[in-house]
Each structure stands twice: as structure tokens, then as C-alpha cells.
Amino acid sequence: MLRGVSKSQNPVWIELIQLLPVISLALPFILRGEVDLSRAASGFLLGASLFAIVSWLVLHFQGVLNPILIGTGIWLVLGALAFNVPLEAIASRISAAQGFSLFVVIAAVGVAATVASPQGFIGYRGSDAAWIRRTSLILLAVGVAAAAVAFRFRSDIRVGGGLPFIVLNVARRMLIRSKR
């Protein structure tokens, strides 16, 4: 049986498992070499379902959810609804915006987490509230920059989606490691 996580940080497996929902959507695109979100109804549904399961698992083991991946999960749920219900107005906006829509949702979660969560947008459980707030604001600035890049390069999913997503998550990990 797996044990709960330490009080201040997640073990690597909890960080990595939270990537499964977005990987489930992205993998077919990577293998095909092209992205067409309008044809990804089942991918969004799988990703949204995995988001619910993985979030429950992380919380069950008393881990801290990665707010970037919470935003990603909310985007997957929106996509699942938009393309499976269908909600044409939302589906067409997600398709047109490509990765930019993802980063808008991540930024919204970032603002909410920075203001309302004791773990902040950085997603770190600790007693230094000033550090959590400061690093959350730094990460939020990186998130806004990622959204700008995603908007500018929305026609290229690798540069406008994948690269900013990786940079944002690596920046989060680096900021957390700076605390140690």
C-alpha cells in the first residue's frame, strides 16, 4: 500500500501522474503529427475522465494538486462538454484558439489559486505564506507570458501549445526546488 505524501512536497509519482490526462489527449496528435481539436471529442472525454480519477487519487494520498494541471483538467472538461454534448459555440472557440484557450483557463486558475489557496498557484504546501504568494505571482507572470506565446503561435501547436506548457511546468518545479 502506498503511503500519504510528506507535509511540504509531493513525491515524483504524484507530480507525474497528474500529467496523464493531458498526455491522453496529446499523444494521438503527437503520433499523427497534426492537431485537429474539432476531431478530439473522445480524447477530451478520456482526458476529463482521467482528470477526475487522478485528482481523486492525489487527494486520497494527501498530495497537492498542481494548479497548472487543474487548469488543464478544467480545459479538458470544457472540451469534453463542447465536443461531446455538443456546445458548438464553445467547441468552435476552442478549435480556433488552439492552445491559447488552454492557457486562458490556466491563468484563471492561477489567479484564483494565488488569491484563495494556501498552496497558491505554485501548488506548494508550506508555512511561508509570503514565499508562496511571491512565487505564485512569478509563476502567474510566466503563465501570462505563456498565454501570449500561445496566442501569437496558435497556428503551430508545438510552439503555441506544447512549448509554453512545458516551460510553465518546468518553471513551477524550479521555483519549488528553490525553496529547498
Residue pairs with C-beta under 8 A, 6 or more apart in sequence:
2 61
3 61
4 61
4 62
4 63
5 11
5 14
5 61
5 62
5 63
5 64
7 125
8 124
8 125
8 126
9 124
9 125
9 176
10 58
10 63
10 64
11 63
14 58
14 61
14 63
14 64
15 66
15 173
17 54
17 57
17 58
18 54
18 55
18 58
18 65
18 66
18 69
19 69
20 50
20 54
21 47
21 48
21 50
21 51
21 54
21 69
21 72
21 73
21 76
22 47
22 69
22 72
22 76
22 165
24 43
24 46
24 47
24 50
25 40
25 43
25 44
25 46
25 47
25 76
25 79
26 162
28 40
28 43
29 35
29 40
29 157
35 98
35 157
35 161
36 95
37 79
37 83
37 94
37 95
37 98
38 83
38 91
38 95
40 79
40 83
41 80
41 83
41 84
41 86
44 76
44 79
44 80
44 82
44 83
44 84
45 80
45 83
45 84
47 73
47 76
47 79
47 80
48 73
48 76
48 77
48 79
48 80
49 80
51 72
51 73
51 76
51 77
52 73
55 65
55 70
55 73
58 64
58 65
59 65
64 119
64 123
64 124
64 125
65 123
66 123
66 169
66 172
67 109
67 110
67 113
67 117
67 119
67 120
67 121
67 122
67 123
68 106
68 109
68 110
68 121
68 123
68 143
68 168
68 169
68 172
70 109
70 113
71 102
71 105
71 106
71 107
71 108
71 109
71 110
72 102
72 105
72 106
72 165
74 105
74 109
75 101
75 102
75 105
75 106
78 90
78 94
78 105
79 91
79 94
81 87
81 90
82 88
82 90
82 91
82 94
83 91
83 94
93 101
94 101
97 104
97 151
97 154
98 150
98 154
98 155
98 157
98 160
98 161
99 150
99 154
99 157
99 160
99 161
99 162
99 164
99 165
100 147
100 150
100 151
100 154
100 160
102 150
102 161
102 165
103 143
103 146
103 147
103 150
103 151
103 164
104 147
106 143
106 146
106 147
106 168
107 140
107 143
107 144
107 147
109 121
110 121
110 136
110 139
110 140
110 143
111 121
111 140
113 119
113 120
113 121
113 123
113 136
114 120
114 121
114 133
114 136
114 137
114 140
118 125
118 129
118 132
119 125
119 132
120 132
120 133
120 135
120 136
121 136
121 137
121 139
121 140
121 143
122 132
122 135
122 136
122 139
122 172
122 175
122 176
123 172
123 176
124 132
124 135
124 176
124 179
126 132
126 179
128 179
131 179
135 175
135 176
135 178
135 179
138 171
138 175
139 168
139 171
139 172
139 175
142 167
142 168
142 171
143 168
145 164
146 164
146 165
146 167
146 168
147 164
149 159
149 160
149 163
149 164
150 160
150 161
150 164
151 160
152 160
153 159
153 160
154 160
